[in-house]
Amino acid sequence: MVEIGGVAVDRLKSFVERIERLEEEKAALSADIREVYGEAKGAGFDVATLRQVVRMRKLDPSDRRRNEELLDLYKRALDL
């Protein structure tokens, strides 16, 4: 194993290449997600609301309930 200044060159190169591959995959996935949102918009769905639903579905049910209760409380307080 070659070391330069105490750094294992092959190991470092391996990490960098893995990160670069993952970044490429992430960019491709982001493009795919944008495309799906575009399809949903074309089908008449509101994209902002759809994004909110996706975020909510990621939450634990108890956290989701708590967020919804707080939102309702704030809306009532502001007479919305």
mmCIF file as gemmi writes it, N, C-alpha and C atoms, coordinates in Angstrom:
data_model
loop_
_atom_site.group_PDB
_atom_site.id
_atom_site.type_symbol
_atom_site.label_atom_id
_atom_site.label_alt_id
_atom_site.label_comp_id
_atom_site.label_asym_id
_atom_site.label_entity_id
_atom_site.label_seq_id
_atom_site.pdbx_PDB_ins_code
_atom_site.Cartn_x
_atom_site.Cartn_y
_atom_site.Cartn_z
_atom_site.occupancy
_atom_site.B_iso_or_equiv
_atom_site.pdbx_formal_charge
_atom_site.auth_seq_id
_atom_site.auth_asym_id
_atom_site.pdbx_PDB_model_num
ATOM 1 N N . MET Axp A 1 ? 0.854 -1.183 0 1 0 ? 1 A 1
ATOM 2 C CA . MET Axp A 1 ? 0 0 0 1 0 ? 1 A 1
ATOM 3 C C . MET Axp A 1 ? 0.892 1.235 0 1 0 ? 1 A 1
ATOM 4 N N . VAL Axp A 2 ? 0.642 2.126 -0.935 1 0 ? 2 A 1
ATOM 5 C CA . VAL Axp A 2 ? 1.419 3.346 -1.064 1 0 ? 2 A 1
ATOM 6 C C . VAL Axp A 2 ? 0.846 4.401 -0.132 1 0 ? 2 A 1
ATOM 7 N N . GLU Axp A 3 ? 1.727 5.055 0.597 1 0 ? 3 A 1
ATOM 8 C CA . GLU Axp A 3 ? 1.306 6.142 1.487 1 0 ? 3 A 1
ATOM 9 C C . GLU Axp A 3 ? 2.057 7.402 1.12 1 0 ? 3 A 1
ATOM 10 N N . ILE Axp A 4 ? 1.337 8.497 1.116 1 0 ? 4 A 1
ATOM 11 C CA . ILE Axp A 4 ? 1.946 9.802 0.885 1 0 ? 4 A 1
ATOM 12 C C . ILE Axp A 4 ? 1.538 10.688 2.048 1 0 ? 4 A 1
ATOM 13 N N . GLY Axp A 5 ? 2.522 11.108 2.81 1 0 ? 5 A 1
ATOM 14 C CA . GLY Axp A 5 ? 2.234 11.954 3.967 1 0 ? 5 A 1
ATOM 15 C C . GLY Axp A 5 ? 1.338 11.267 4.972 1 0 ? 5 A 1
ATOM 16 N N . GLY Axp A 6 ? 1.455 9.949 5.092 1 0 ? 6 A 1
ATOM 17 C CA . GLY Axp A 6 ? 0.641 9.201 6.052 1 0 ? 6 A 1
ATOM 18 C C . GLY Axp A 6 ? -0.745 8.846 5.545 1 0 ? 6 A 1
ATOM 19 N N . VAL Axp A 7 ? -1.024 9.135 4.26 1 0 ? 7 A 1
ATOM 20 C CA . VAL Axp A 7 ? -2.336 8.855 3.679 1 0 ? 7 A 1
ATOM 21 C C . VAL Axp A 7 ? -2.218 7.64 2.752 1 0 ? 7 A 1
ATOM 22 N N . ALA Axp A 8 ? -3.071 6.649 2.953 1 0 ? 8 A 1
ATOM 23 C CA . ALA Axp A 8 ? -3.097 5.471 2.09 1 0 ? 8 A 1
ATOM 24 C C . ALA Axp A 8 ? -3.752 5.865 0.775 1 0 ? 8 A 1
ATOM 25 N N . VAL Axp A 9 ? -2.978 6.011 -0.264 1 0 ? 9 A 1
ATOM 26 C CA . VAL Axp A 9 ? -3.436 6.544 -1.548 1 0 ? 9 A 1
ATOM 27 C C . VAL Axp A 9 ? -4.548 5.697 -2.16 1 0 ? 9 A 1
ATOM 28 N N . ASP Axp A 10 ? -4.363 4.378 -2.208 1 0 ? 10 A 1
ATOM 29 C CA . ASP Axp A 10 ? -5.381 3.512 -2.81 1 0 ? 10 A 1
ATOM 30 C C . ASP Axp A 10 ? -6.699 3.6 -2.062 1 0 ? 10 A 1
ATOM 31 N N . ARG Axp A 11 ? -6.622 3.631 -0.749 1 0 ? 11 A 1
ATOM 32 C CA . ARG Axp A 11 ? -7.845 3.711 0.079 1 0 ? 11 A 1
ATOM 33 C C . ARG Axp A 11 ? -8.553 5.038 -0.161 1 0 ? 11 A 1
ATOM 34 N N . LEU Axp A 12 ? -7.79 6.124 -0.185 1 0 ? 12 A 1
ATOM 35 C CA . LEU Axp A 12 ? -8.356 7.448 -0.431 1 0 ? 12 A 1
ATOM 36 C C . LEU Axp A 12 ? -9.016 7.495 -1.807 1 0 ? 12 A 1
ATOM 37 N N . LYS Axp A 13 ? -8.312 6.981 -2.818 1 0 ? 13 A 1
ATOM 38 C CA . LYS Axp A 13 ? -8.851 6.971 -4.175 1 0 ? 13 A 1
ATOM 39 C C . LYS Axp A 13 ? -10.143 6.163 -4.237 1 0 ? 13 A 1
ATOM 40 N N . SER Axp A 14 ? -10.196 5.051 -3.517 1 0 ? 14 A 1
ATOM 41 C CA . SER Axp A 14 ? -11.403 4.224 -3.481 1 0 ? 14 A 1
ATOM 42 C C . SER Axp A 14 ? -12.584 4.992 -2.893 1 0 ? 14 A 1
ATOM 43 N N . PHE Axp A 15 ? -12.351 5.71 -1.797 1 0 ? 15 A 1
ATOM 44 C CA . PHE Axp A 15 ? -13.421 6.506 -1.195 1 0 ? 15 A 1
ATOM 45 C C . PHE Axp A 15 ? -13.912 7.578 -2.152 1 0 ? 15 A 1
ATOM 46 N N . VAL Axp A 16 ? -12.986 8.282 -2.778 1 0 ? 16 A 1
ATOM 47 C CA . VAL Axp A 16 ? -13.349 9.361 -3.695 1 0 ? 16 A 1
ATOM 48 C C . VAL Axp A 16 ? -14.159 8.821 -4.868 1 0 ? 16 A 1
ATOM 49 N N . GLU Axp A 17 ? -13.736 7.697 -5.441 1 0 ? 17 A 1
ATOM 50 C CA . GLU Axp A 17 ? -14.458 7.126 -6.576 1 0 ? 17 A 1
ATOM 51 C C . GLU Axp A 17 ? -15.846 6.652 -6.183 1 0 ? 17 A 1
ATOM 52 N N . ARG Axp A 18 ? -15.983 6.069 -5.001 1 0 ? 18 A 1
ATOM 53 C CA . ARG Axp A 18 ? -17.31 5.645 -4.521 1 0 ? 18 A 1
ATOM 54 C C . ARG Axp A 18 ? -18.225 6.84 -4.343 1 0 ? 18 A 1
ATOM 55 N N . ILE Axp A 19 ? -17.691 7.898 -3.752 1 0 ? 19 A 1
ATOM 56 C CA . ILE Axp A 19 ? -18.482 9.115 -3.537 1 0 ? 19 A 1
ATOM 57 C C . ILE Axp A 19 ? -18.917 9.693 -4.883 1 0 ? 19 A 1
ATOM 58 N N . GLU Axp A 20 ? -18.006 9.724 -5.839 1 0 ? 20 A 1
ATOM 59 C CA . GLU Axp A 20 ? -18.35 10.258 -7.161 1 0 ? 20 A 1
ATOM 60 C C . GLU Axp A 20 ? -19.451 9.437 -7.822 1 0 ? 20 A 1
ATOM 61 N N . ARG Axp A 21 ? -19.382 8.114 -7.727 1 0 ? 21 A 1
ATOM 62 C CA . ARG Axp A 21 ? -20.427 7.263 -8.302 1 0 ? 21 A 1
ATOM 63 C C . ARG Axp A 21 ? -21.77 7.516 -7.636 1 0 ? 21 A 1
ATOM 64 N N . LEU Axp A 22 ? -21.748 7.636 -6.306 1 0 ? 22 A 1
ATOM 65 C CA . LEU Axp A 22 ? -22.999 7.894 -5.585 1 0 ? 22 A 1
ATOM 66 C C . LEU Axp A 22 ? -23.575 9.256 -5.937 1 0 ? 22 A 1
ATOM 67 N N . GLU Axp A 23 ? -22.714 10.261 -6.106 1 0 ? 23 A 1
ATOM 68 C CA . GLU Axp A 23 ? -23.184 11.588 -6.513 1 0 ? 23 A 1
ATOM 69 C C . GLU Axp A 23 ? -23.846 11.527 -7.885 1 0 ? 23 A 1
ATOM 70 N N . GLU Axp A 24 ? -23.283 10.742 -8.804 1 0 ? 24 A 1
ATOM 71 C CA . GLU Axp A 24 ? -23.886 10.579 -10.125 1 0 ? 24 A 1
ATOM 72 C C . GLU Axp A 24 ? -25.25 9.904 -10.015 1 0 ? 24 A 1
ATOM 73 N N . GLU Axp A 25 ? -25.332 8.871 -9.181 1 0 ? 25 A 1
ATOM 74 C CA . GLU Axp A 25 ? -26.607 8.182 -8.98 1 0 ? 25 A 1
ATOM 75 C C . GLU Axp A 25 ? -27.636 9.116 -8.367 1 0 ? 25 A 1
ATOM 76 N N . LYS Axp A 26 ? -27.19 9.944 -7.408 1 0 ? 26 A 1
ATOM 77 C CA . LYS Axp A 26 ? -28.094 10.889 -6.757 1 0 ? 26 A 1
ATOM 78 C C . LYS Axp A 26 ? -28.639 11.893 -7.766 1 0 ? 26 A 1
ATOM 79 N N . ALA Axp A 27 ? -27.772 12.378 -8.658 1 0 ? 27 A 1
ATOM 80 C CA . ALA Axp A 27 ? -28.213 13.332 -9.683 1 0 ? 27 A 1
ATOM 81 C C . ALA Axp A 27 ? -29.239 12.676 -10.606 1 0 ? 27 A 1
ATOM 82 N N . ALA Axp A 28 ? -28.994 11.426 -10.973 1 0 ? 28 A 1
ATOM 83 C CA . ALA Axp A 28 ? -29.935 10.715 -11.847 1 0 ? 28 A 1
ATOM 84 C C . ALA Axp A 28 ? -31.275 10.518 -11.138 1 0 ? 28 A 1
ATOM 85 N N . LEU Axp A 29 ? -31.231 10.157 -9.86 1 0 ? 29 A 1
ATOM 86 C CA . LEU Axp A 29 ? -32.469 9.973 -9.093 1 0 ? 29 A 1
ATOM 87 C C . LEU Axp A 29 ? -33.227 11.287 -8.956 1 0 ? 29 A 1
ATOM 88 N N . SER Axp A 30 ? -32.509 12.374 -8.722 1 0 ? 30 A 1
ATOM 89 C CA . SER Axp A 30 ? -33.161 13.683 -8.611 1 0 ? 30 A 1
ATOM 90 C C . SER Axp A 30 ? -33.872 14.036 -9.911 1 0 ? 30 A 1
ATOM 91 N N . ALA Axp A 31 ? -33.238 13.743 -11.028 1 0 ? 31 A 1
ATOM 92 C CA . ALA Axp A 31 ? -33.869 14.008 -12.328 1 0 ? 31 A 1
ATOM 93 C C . ALA Axp A 31 ? -35.114 13.148 -12.495 1 0 ? 31 A 1
ATOM 94 N N . ASP Axp A 32 ? -35.038 11.886 -12.075 1 0 ? 32 A 1
ATOM 95 C CA . ASP Axp A 32 ? -36.207 10.996 -12.16 1 0 ? 32 A 1
ATOM 96 C C . ASP Axp A 32 ? -37.349 11.512 -11.295 1 0 ? 32 A 1
ATOM 97 N N . ILE Axp A 33 ? -37.027 11.978 -10.105 1 0 ? 33 A 1
ATOM 98 C CA . ILE Axp A 33 ? -38.054 12.496 -9.196 1 0 ? 33 A 1
ATOM 99 C C . ILE Axp A 33 ? -38.705 13.742 -9.795 1 0 ? 33 A 1
ATOM 100 N N . ARG Axp A 34 ? -37.896 14.637 -10.346 1 0 ? 34 A 1
ATOM 101 C CA . ARG Axp A 34 ? -38.448 15.833 -11.009 1 0 ? 34 A 1
ATOM 102 C C . ARG Axp A 34 ? -39.397 15.434 -12.14 1 0 ? 34 A 1
ATOM 103 N N . GLU Axp A 35 ? -39.017 14.411 -12.869 1 0 ? 35 A 1
ATOM 104 C CA . GLU Axp A 35 ? -39.85 13.94 -13.972 1 0 ? 35 A 1
ATOM 105 C C . GLU Axp A 35 ? -41.2 13.423 -13.469 1 0 ? 35 A 1
ATOM 106 N N . VAL Axp A 36 ? -41.189 12.68 -12.375 1 0 ? 36 A 1
ATOM 107 C CA . VAL Axp A 36 ? -42.441 12.152 -11.816 1 0 ? 36 A 1
ATOM 108 C C . VAL Axp A 36 ? -43.321 13.299 -11.336 1 0 ? 36 A 1
ATOM 109 N N . TYR Axp A 37 ? -42.719 14.303 -10.676 1 0 ? 37 A 1
ATOM 110 C CA . TYR Axp A 37 ? -43.507 15.46 -10.255 1 0 ? 37 A 1
ATOM 111 C C . TYR Axp A 37 ? -44.094 16.174 -11.482 1 0 ? 37 A 1
ATOM 112 N N . GLY Axp A 38 ? -43.316 16.246 -12.554 1 0 ? 38 A 1
ATOM 113 C CA . GLY Axp A 38 ? -43.818 16.851 -13.786 1 0 ? 38 A 1
ATOM 114 C C . GLY Axp A 38 ? -44.997 16.075 -14.351 1 0 ? 38 A 1
ATOM 115 N N . GLU Axp A 39 ? -44.906 14.751 -14.316 1 0 ? 39 A 1
ATOM 116 C CA . GLU Axp A 39 ? -46.022 13.917 -14.782 1 0 ? 39 A 1
ATOM 117 C C . GLU Axp A 39 ? -47.259 14.15 -13.916 1 0 ? 39 A 1
ATOM 118 N N . ALA Axp A 40 ? -47.043 14.231 -12.601 1 0 ? 40 A 1
ATOM 119 C CA . ALA Axp A 40 ? -48.166 14.455 -11.686 1 0 ? 40 A 1
ATOM 120 C C . ALA Axp A 40 ? -48.816 15.805 -11.975 1 0 ? 40 A 1
ATOM 121 N N . LYS Axp A 41 ? -47.987 16.827 -12.222 1 0 ? 41 A 1
ATOM 122 C CA . LYS Axp A 41 ? -48.521 18.146 -12.548 1 0 ? 41 A 1
ATOM 123 C C . LYS Axp A 41 ? -49.325 18.085 -13.847 1 0 ? 41 A 1
ATOM 124 N N . GLY Axp A 42 ? -48.8 17.372 -14.827 1 0 ? 42 A 1
ATOM 125 C CA . GLY Axp A 42 ? -49.496 17.219 -16.095 1 0 ? 42 A 1
ATOM 126 C C . GLY Axp A 42 ? -50.828 16.498 -15.947 1 0 ? 42 A 1
ATOM 127 N N . ALA Axp A 43 ? -50.93 15.663 -14.913 1 0 ? 43 A 1
ATOM 128 C CA . ALA Axp A 43 ? -52.173 14.935 -14.654 1 0 ? 43 A 1
ATOM 129 C C . ALA Axp A 43 ? -53.133 15.755 -13.791 1 0 ? 43 A 1
ATOM 130 N N . GLY Axp A 44 ? -52.727 17.006 -13.46 1 0 ? 44 A 1
ATOM 131 C CA . GLY Axp A 44 ? -53.626 17.892 -12.727 1 0 ? 44 A 1
ATOM 132 C C . GLY Axp A 44 ? -53.412 17.944 -11.221 1 0 ? 44 A 1
ATOM 133 N N . PHE Axp A 45 ? -52.367 17.288 -10.723 1 0 ? 45 A 1
ATOM 134 C CA . PHE Axp A 45 ? -52.106 17.325 -9.286 1 0 ? 45 A 1
ATOM 135 C C . PHE Axp A 45 ? -51.282 18.554 -8.932 1 0 ? 45 A 1
ATOM 136 N N . ASP Axp A 46 ? -51.518 19.094 -7.733 1 0 ? 46 A 1
ATOM 137 C CA . ASP Axp A 46 ? -50.764 20.236 -7.236 1 0 ? 46 A 1
ATOM 138 C C . ASP Axp A 46 ? -49.441 19.725 -6.675 1 0 ? 46 A 1
ATOM 139 N N . VAL Axp A 47 ? -48.342 20.138 -7.286 1 0 ? 47 A 1
ATOM 140 C CA . VAL Axp A 47 ? -47.027 19.609 -6.929 1 0 ? 47 A 1
ATOM 141 C C . VAL Axp A 47 ? -46.618 20.015 -5.518 1 0 ? 47 A 1
ATOM 142 N N . ALA Axp A 48 ? -46.898 21.241 -5.104 1 0 ? 48 A 1
ATOM 143 C CA . ALA Axp A 48 ? -46.528 21.678 -3.754 1 0 ? 48 A 1
ATOM 144 C C . ALA Axp A 48 ? -47.213 20.807 -2.706 1 0 ? 48 A 1
ATOM 145 N N . THR Axp A 49 ? -48.487 20.516 -2.914 1 0 ? 49 A 1
ATOM 146 C CA . THR Axp A 49 ? -49.223 19.668 -1.977 1 0 ? 49 A 1
ATOM 147 C C . THR Axp A 49 ? -48.699 18.245 -2.024 1 0 ? 49 A 1
ATOM 148 N N . LEU Axp A 50 ? -48.385 17.776 -3.207 1 0 ? 50 A 1
ATOM 149 C CA . LEU Axp A 50 ? -47.832 16.431 -3.351 1 0 ? 50 A 1
ATOM 150 C C . LEU Axp A 50 ? -46.504 16.304 -2.614 1 0 ? 50 A 1
ATOM 151 N N . ARG Axp A 51 ? -45.652 17.321 -2.709 1 0 ? 51 A 1
ATOM 152 C CA . ARG Axp A 51 ? -44.373 17.315 -1.983 1 0 ? 51 A 1
ATOM 153 C C . ARG Axp A 51 ? -44.618 17.273 -0.475 1 0 ? 51 A 1
ATOM 154 N N . GLN Axp A 52 ? -45.612 18.015 -0.027 1 0 ? 52 A 1
ATOM 155 C CA . GLN Axp A 52 ? -45.945 18.033 1.402 1 0 ? 52 A 1
ATOM 156 C C . GLN Axp A 52 ? -46.411 16.653 1.856 1 0 ? 52 A 1
ATOM 157 N N . VAL Axp A 53 ? -47.225 15.993 1.05 1 0 ? 53 A 1
ATOM 158 C CA . VAL Axp A 53 ? -47.706 14.648 1.384 1 0 ? 53 A 1
ATOM 159 C C . VAL Axp A 53 ? -46.531 13.674 1.471 1 0 ? 53 A 1
ATOM 160 N N . VAL Axp A 54 ? -45.598 13.771 0.528 1 0 ? 54 A 1
ATOM 161 C CA . VAL Axp A 54 ? -44.424 12.885 0.539 1 0 ? 54 A 1
ATOM 162 C C . VAL Axp A 54 ? -43.613 13.11 1.815 1 0 ? 54 A 1
ATOM 163 N N . ARG Axp A 55 ? -43.41 14.386 2.19 1 0 ? 55 A 1
ATOM 164 C CA . ARG Axp A 55 ? -42.685 14.692 3.435 1 0 ? 55 A 1
ATOM 165 C C . ARG Axp A 55 ? -43.407 14.115 4.646 1 0 ? 55 A 1
ATOM 166 N N . MET Axp A 56 ? -44.733 14.258 4.67 1 0 ? 56 A 1
ATOM 167 C CA . MET Axp A 56 ? -45.52 13.784 5.811 1 0 ? 56 A 1
ATOM 168 C C . MET Axp A 56 ? -45.443 12.262 5.943 1 0 ? 56 A 1
ATOM 169 N N . ARG Axp A 57 ? -45.452 11.568 4.805 1 0 ? 57 A 1
ATOM 170 C CA . ARG Axp A 57 ? -45.421 10.104 4.848 1 0 ? 57 A 1
ATOM 171 C C . ARG Axp A 57 ? -44.104 9.573 5.385 1 0 ? 57 A 1
ATOM 172 N N . LYS Axp A 58 ? -43.048 10.39 5.34 1 0 ? 58 A 1
ATOM 173 C CA . LYS Axp A 58 ? -41.753 9.984 5.876 1 0 ? 58 A 1
ATOM 174 C C . LYS Axp A 58 ? -41.729 10.024 7.405 1 0 ? 58 A 1
ATOM 175 N N . LEU Axp A 59 ? -42.644 10.785 7.98 1 0 ? 59 A 1
ATOM 176 C CA . LEU Axp A 59 ? -42.661 10.978 9.435 1 0 ? 59 A 1
ATOM 177 C C . LEU Axp A 59 ? -43.248 9.775 10.15 1 0 ? 59 A 1
ATOM 178 N N . ASP Axp A 60 ? -42.813 9.586 11.371 1 0 ? 60 A 1
ATOM 179 C CA . ASP Axp A 60 ? -43.417 8.616 12.265 1 0 ? 60 A 1
ATOM 180 C C . ASP Axp A 60 ? -44.855 9.069 12.515 1 0 ? 60 A 1
ATOM 181 N N . PRO Axp A 61 ? -45.816 8.134 12.608 1 0 ? 61 A 1
ATOM 182 C CA . PRO Axp A 61 ? -47.22 8.541 12.795 1 0 ? 61 A 1
ATOM 183 C C . PRO Axp A 61 ? -47.441 9.484 13.982 1 0 ? 61 A 1
ATOM 184 N N . SER Axp A 62 ? -46.749 9.272 15.071 1 0 ? 62 A 1
ATOM 185 C CA . SER Axp A 62 ? -46.948 10.159 16.225 1 0 ? 62 A 1
ATOM 186 C C . SER Axp A 62 ? -46.394 11.555 15.937 1 0 ? 62 A 1
ATOM 187 N N . ASP Axp A 63 ? -45.265 11.647 15.238 1 0 ? 63 A 1
ATOM 188 C CA . ASP Axp A 63 ? -44.723 12.952 14.856 1 0 ? 63 A 1
ATOM 189 C C . ASP Axp A 63 ? -45.646 13.649 13.863 1 0 ? 63 A 1
ATOM 190 N N . ARG Axp A 64 ? -46.215 12.873 12.944 1 0 ? 64 A 1
ATOM 191 C CA . ARG Axp A 64 ? -47.138 13.44 11.962 1 0 ? 64 A 1
ATOM 192 C C . ARG Axp A 64 ? -48.36 14.022 12.672 1 0 ? 64 A 1
ATOM 193 N N . ARG Axp A 65 ? -48.929 13.26 13.619 1 0 ? 65 A 1
ATOM 194 C CA . ARG Axp A 65 ? -50.095 13.755 14.381 1 0 ? 65 A 1
ATOM 195 C C . ARG Axp A 65 ? -49.744 15.027 15.124 1 0 ? 65 A 1
ATOM 196 N N . ARG Axp A 66 ? -48.582 15.042 15.767 1 0 ? 66 A 1
ATOM 197 C CA . ARG Axp A 66 ? -48.154 16.218 16.524 1 0 ? 66 A 1
ATOM 198 C C . ARG Axp A 66 ? -48.036 17.42 15.592 1 0 ? 66 A 1
ATOM 199 N N . ASN Axp A 67 ? -47.433 17.237 14.418 1 0 ? 67 A 1
ATOM 200 C CA . ASN Axp A 67 ? -47.309 18.34 13.458 1 0 ? 67 A 1
ATOM 201 C C . ASN Axp A 67 ? -48.67 18.833 12.991 1 0 ? 67 A 1
ATOM 202 N N . GLU Axp A 68 ? -49.573 17.897 12.709 1 0 ? 68 A 1
ATOM 203 C CA . GLU Axp A 68 ? -50.914 18.279 12.266 1 0 ? 68 A 1
ATOM 204 C C . GLU Axp A 68 ? -51.666 19.022 13.371 1 0 ? 68 A 1
ATOM 205 N N . GLU Axp A 69 ? -51.523 18.568 14.615 1 0 ? 69 A 1
ATOM 206 C CA . GLU Axp A 69 ? -52.181 19.248 15.735 1 0 ? 69 A 1
ATOM 207 C C . GLU Axp A 69 ? -51.635 20.655 15.908 1 0 ? 69 A 1
ATOM 208 N N . LEU Axp A 70 ? -50.322 20.814 15.807 1 0 ? 70 A 1
ATOM 209 C CA . LEU Axp A 70 ? -49.732 22.151 15.926 1 0 ? 70 A 1
ATOM 210 C C . LEU Axp A 70 ? -50.18 23.055 14.783 1 0 ? 70 A 1
ATOM 211 N N . LEU Axp A 71 ? -50.231 22.503 13.579 1 0 ? 71 A 1
ATOM 212 C CA . LEU Axp A 71 ? -50.689 23.291 12.439 1 0 ? 71 A 1
ATOM 213 C C . LEU Axp A 71 ? -52.131 23.743 12.655 1 0 ? 71 A 1
ATOM 214 N N . ASP Axp A 72 ? -52.991 22.843 13.118 1 0 ? 72 A 1
ATOM 215 C CA . ASP Axp A 72 ? -54.382 23.21 13.398 1 0 ? 72 A 1
ATOM 216 C C . ASP Axp A 72 ? -54.458 24.282 14.473 1 0 ? 72 A 1
ATOM 217 N N . LEU Axp A 73 ? -53.655 24.135 15.51 1 0 ? 73 A 1
ATOM 218 C CA . LEU Axp A 73 ? -53.634 25.118 16.592 1 0 ? 73 A 1
ATOM 219 C C . LEU Axp A 73 ? -53.218 26.488 16.051 1 0 ? 73 A 1
ATOM 220 N N . TYR Axp A 74 ? -52.148 26.534 15.276 1 0 ? 74 A 1
ATOM 221 C CA . TYR Axp A 74 ? -51.676 27.801 14.717 1 0 ? 74 A 1
ATOM 222 C C . TYR Axp A 74 ? -52.711 28.398 13.779 1 0 ? 74 A 1
ATOM 223 N N . LYS Axp A 75 ? -53.36 27.572 12.965 1 0 ? 75 A 1
ATOM 224 C CA . LYS Axp A 75 ? -54.37 28.085 12.059 1 0 ? 75 A 1
ATOM 225 C C . LYS Axp A 75 ? -55.554 28.683 12.822 1 0 ? 75 A 1
ATOM 226 N N . ARG Axp A 76 ? -55.97 28.008 13.896 1 0 ? 76 A 1
ATOM 227 C CA . ARG Axp A 76 ? -57.076 28.555 14.716 1 0 ? 76 A 1
ATOM 228 C C . ARG Axp A 76 ? -56.654 29.854 15.374 1 0 ? 76 A 1
ATOM 229 N N . ALA Axp A 77 ? -55.409 29.897 15.867 1 0 ? 77 A 1
ATOM 230 C CA . ALA Axp A 77 ? -54.919 31.107 16.527 1 0 ? 77 A 1
ATOM 231 C C . ALA Axp A 77 ? -54.866 32.28 15.554 1 0 ? 77 A 1
ATOM 232 N N . LEU Axp A 78 ? -54.608 32.005 14.291 1 0 ? 78 A 1
ATOM 233 C CA . LEU Axp A 78 ? -54.535 33.064 13.295 1 0 ? 78 A 1
ATOM 234 C C . LEU Axp A 78 ? -55.828 33.231 12.511 1 0 ? 78 A 1
ATOM 235 N N . ASP Axp A 79 ? -56.867 32.503 12.953 1 0 ? 79 A 1
ATOM 236 C CA . ASP Axp A 79 ? -58.188 32.573 12.328 1 0 ? 79 A 1
ATOM 237 C C . ASP Axp A 79 ? -58.129 32.273 10.834 1 0 ? 79 A 1
ATOM 238 N N . LEU Axp A 80 ? -57.429 31.185 10.506 1 0 ? 80 A 1
ATOM 239 C CA . LEU Axp A 80 ? -57.327 30.771 9.098 1 0 ? 80 A 1
ATOM 240 C C . LEU Axp A 80 ? -58.301 29.678 8.793 1 0 ? 80 A 1
